[in-house]
Amino acid sequence: MTLLEIILCIFIPPVAVFMRKGAGKDLFINLVLWILLLGVGGVIHAFWLLSRKE
């Protein structure tokens, strides 16, 4: 995870997810969490998603 991705995870999680995973189910899930949980859910999901080893 780069410094740019960490900063984006904190401030704009959907952009960080889009940069790593593209437009797909992960981005949709992150957008929903970000909107419904006032940002906190999106931040947690983005950090979890970007820190996973694939």
C-alpha positions in Angstrom: 0.0 0.0 0.0 1.5 3.3 -1.1 1.3 6.6 0.8 -1.1 8.0 -1.8 -3.5 5.0 -1.2 -3.3 5.5 2.5 -4.2 9.2 2.2 -7.1 8.3 -0.2 -8.3 5.6 2.1 -8.7 8.1 4.9 -10.3 11.0 2.9 -11.9 9.5 -0.2 -12.1 5.7 0.2 -14.0 4.9 -3.0 -11.2 6.5 -5.1 -8.6 4.3 -3.4 -10.7 1.2 -4.1 -11.3 2.2 -7.7 -7.5 2.8 -8.2 -6.7 -0.7 -7.0 -9.7 -2.8 -8.0 -11.5 -0.9 -10.8 -15.2 -0.4 -11.2 -16.8 -3.5 -9.8 -18.5 -5.0 -6.7 -15.8 -3.9 -4.3 -16.3 -0.2 -5.4 -20.1 -0.5 -5.1 -19.8 -2.0 -1.6 -17.4 0.7 -0.6 -19.6 3.5 -1.9 -22.6 2.1 -0.1 -20.7 1.8 3.2 -19.2 5.2 2.8 -22.6 6.8 2.2 -24.7 4.9 4.8 -22.1 4.8 7.6 -21.0 8.5 7.2 -17.6 7.6 5.9 -16.4 5.3 8.7 -17.6 2.1 7.0 -15.9 3.1 3.7 -12.6 3.9 5.4 -12.5 0.5 7.2 -13.5 -1.4 4.1 -10.9 0.4 2.0 -8.1 -0.3 4.5 -9.2 -3.9 4.7 -9.4 -4.3 1.0 -6.1 -2.6 0.1 -4.2 -4.4 2.9 -5.2 -7.9 1.8 -2.6 -10.1 0.0 -3.9 -11.5 -3.2 
